[in-house]
Amino acid sequence: SFLSMTTDPSAATTADAPPEDLQAYYALIVDSGPIIRQTGLTSLRGKAQSYVTVPSVLEEIRDAKAREHLERLPFDLATREPTAEGMKAVTEFSRQTG
């Protein structure tokens, strides 16, 4: 998967909200693929309040060029460890959606 997106309905009501035809995201979950391929992340700047990944994704970034790309992302990337409850929800959802 490229990115998982979660929306926060209150995000679109702030003074800095994007136009109504664009959806504001509370958080975007960044996977290793776009970082390794060095694609697709620049256009996400300003689309979310936060950008998050998990430690295992950062461990996958071994190539020097990919590491350099990671350091130059146009947004701050926070690292969080998912809870057991969160992992269970994601696993169940992925089973339902294939």
ZAMARLUM-485168 format. One record per residue (C-alpha): residue number from 1; residue in one letter; x, y, z. Coordinates in Angstrom, 2 decimals. Layout:
N
i = NUM; aa = A; X = X; Y = Y; Z = Z;
...
This chain:
98
i = 1; aa = S; X = 0.00; Y = 0.00; Z = 0.00;
i = 2; aa = F; X = 1.15; Y = 3.52; Z = -0.73;
i = 3; aa = L; X = -0.38; Y = 5.45; Z = 2.15;
i = 4; aa = S; X = -3.14; Y = 4.99; Z = 4.64;
i = 5; aa = M; X = -5.18; Y = 8.08; Z = 5.36;
i = 6; aa = T; X = -7.28; Y = 8.99; Z = 8.37;
i = 7; aa = T; X = -9.58; Y = 11.96; Z = 8.35;
i = 8; aa = D; X = -10.48; Y = 14.23; Z = 11.20;
i = 9; aa = P; X = -13.77; Y = 16.02; Z = 10.46;
i = 10; aa = S; X = -12.74; Y = 19.03; Z = 12.55;
i = 11; aa = A; X = -9.58; Y = 19.54; Z = 10.47;
i = 12; aa = A; X = -11.57; Y = 21.05; Z = 7.60;
i = 13; aa = T; X = -13.10; Y = 23.68; Z = 9.87;
i = 14; aa = T; X = -9.88; Y = 25.44; Z = 10.84;
i = 15; aa = A; X = -8.89; Y = 28.81; Z = 9.41;
i = 16; aa = D; X = -6.05; Y = 27.17; Z = 7.46;
i = 17; aa = A; X = -8.31; Y = 24.53; Z = 5.93;
i = 18; aa = P; X = -7.93; Y = 23.73; Z = 2.23;
i = 19; aa = P; X = -10.75; Y = 24.58; Z = -0.21;
i = 20; aa = E; X = -13.90; Y = 22.48; Z = 0.19;
i = 21; aa = D; X = -13.10; Y = 20.35; Z = -2.86;
i = 22; aa = L; X = -9.89; Y = 19.13; Z = -1.16;
i = 23; aa = Q; X = -9.99; Y = 16.86; Z = 1.85;
i = 24; aa = A; X = -7.84; Y = 17.72; Z = 4.87;
i = 25; aa = Y; X = -6.31; Y = 14.77; Z = 6.71;
i = 26; aa = Y; X = -5.53; Y = 14.53; Z = 10.37;
i = 27; aa = A; X = -2.68; Y = 12.09; Z = 9.68;
i = 28; aa = L; X = -1.07; Y = 10.30; Z = 6.75;
i = 29; aa = I; X = 0.65; Y = 7.00; Z = 7.42;
i = 30; aa = V; X = 3.80; Y = 6.70; Z = 5.30;
i = 31; aa = D; X = 5.01; Y = 3.31; Z = 4.08;
i = 32; aa = S; X = 8.55; Y = 2.48; Z = 2.93;
i = 33; aa = G; X = 7.76; Y = 2.07; Z = -0.78;
i = 34; aa = P; X = 7.55; Y = 5.75; Z = -1.75;
i = 35; aa = I; X = 10.65; Y = 6.54; Z = 0.30;
i = 36; aa = I; X = 12.68; Y = 3.74; Z = -1.28;
i = 37; aa = R; X = 11.46; Y = 4.64; Z = -4.80;
i = 38; aa = Q; X = 11.86; Y = 8.37; Z = -4.00;
i = 39; aa = T; X = 8.43; Y = 9.14; Z = -5.41;
i = 40; aa = G; X = 5.03; Y = 10.49; Z = -4.51;
i = 41; aa = L; X = 5.67; Y = 12.24; Z = -1.21;
i = 42; aa = T; X = 6.35; Y = 15.84; Z = -2.25;
i = 43; aa = S; X = 2.75; Y = 16.33; Z = -3.36;
i = 44; aa = L; X = 1.57; Y = 15.42; Z = 0.15;
i = 45; aa = R; X = 3.07; Y = 18.51; Z = 1.80;
i = 46; aa = G; X = 0.31; Y = 20.44; Z = 3.55;
i = 47; aa = K; X = -2.29; Y = 17.70; Z = 3.10;
i = 48; aa = A; X = -2.23; Y = 16.54; Z = 6.73;
i = 49; aa = Q; X = -1.61; Y = 17.82; Z = 10.21;
i = 50; aa = S; X = 0.91; Y = 15.04; Z = 10.81;
i = 51; aa = Y; X = 2.84; Y = 12.34; Z = 8.94;
i = 52; aa = V; X = 3.53; Y = 9.11; Z = 10.78;
i = 53; aa = T; X = 5.40; Y = 5.86; Z = 10.22;
i = 54; aa = V; X = 6.43; Y = 2.87; Z = 12.32;
i = 55; aa = P; X = 9.99; Y = 1.93; Z = 13.32;
i = 56; aa = S; X = 10.03; Y = -1.12; Z = 11.04;
i = 57; aa = V; X = 9.46; Y = 1.12; Z = 8.00;
i = 58; aa = L; X = 12.53; Y = 3.19; Z = 8.86;
i = 59; aa = E; X = 14.54; Y = -0.02; Z = 9.28;
i = 60; aa = E; X = 13.66; Y = -0.92; Z = 5.67;
i = 61; aa = I; X = 15.35; Y = 2.25; Z = 4.38;
i = 62; aa = R; X = 18.91; Y = 0.98; Z = 3.88;
i = 63; aa = D; X = 19.96; Y = 2.41; Z = 0.53;
i = 64; aa = A; X = 22.01; Y = 5.63; Z = 0.79;
i = 65; aa = K; X = 19.89; Y = 7.47; Z = -1.79;
i = 66; aa = A; X = 16.66; Y = 6.43; Z = -0.07;
i = 67; aa = R; X = 18.06; Y = 7.56; Z = 3.31;
i = 68; aa = E; X = 18.96; Y = 10.91; Z = 1.75;
i = 69; aa = H; X = 15.42; Y = 11.19; Z = 0.35;
i = 70; aa = L; X = 14.04; Y = 10.39; Z = 3.80;
i = 71; aa = E; X = 16.09; Y = 13.22; Z = 5.30;
i = 72; aa = R; X = 14.76; Y = 15.68; Z = 2.69;
i = 73; aa = L; X = 11.04; Y = 14.94; Z = 3.00;
i = 74; aa = P; X = 9.00; Y = 18.15; Z = 2.75;
i = 75; aa = F; X = 7.36; Y = 17.41; Z = 6.12;
i = 76; aa = D; X = 8.32; Y = 16.09; Z = 9.55;
i = 77; aa = L; X = 7.85; Y = 12.34; Z = 9.84;
i = 78; aa = A; X = 6.96; Y = 11.11; Z = 13.33;
i = 79; aa = T; X = 7.62; Y = 7.54; Z = 14.39;
i = 80; aa = R; X = 5.06; Y = 5.71; Z = 16.51;
i = 81; aa = E; X = 4.65; Y = 2.13; Z = 17.65;
i = 82; aa = P; X = 1.12; Y = 0.83; Z = 16.93;
i = 83; aa = T; X = -0.94; Y = -0.47; Z = 19.83;
i = 84; aa = A; X = -2.15; Y = -4.08; Z = 19.92;
i = 85; aa = E; X = -5.70; Y = -2.78; Z = 19.47;
i = 86; aa = G; X = -4.66; Y = -0.73; Z = 16.44;
i = 87; aa = M; X = -2.86; Y = -3.68; Z = 14.85;
i = 88; aa = K; X = -5.91; Y = -5.88; Z = 15.38;
i = 89; aa = A; X = -8.19; Y = -3.31; Z = 13.70;
i = 90; aa = V; X = -5.85; Y = -2.98; Z = 10.71;
i = 91; aa = T; X = -5.49; Y = -6.75; Z = 10.36;
i = 92; aa = E; X = -9.24; Y = -7.26; Z = 10.45;
i = 93; aa = F; X = -9.84; Y = -4.48; Z = 7.93;
i = 94; aa = S; X = -7.20; Y = -5.88; Z = 5.55;
i = 95; aa = R; X = -8.84; Y = -9.31; Z = 5.70;
i = 96; aa = Q; X = -12.18; Y = -7.77; Z = 4.78;
i = 97; aa = T; X = -10.78; Y = -5.74; Z = 1.90;
i = 98; aa = G; X = -8.26; Y = -8.24; Z = 0.55;
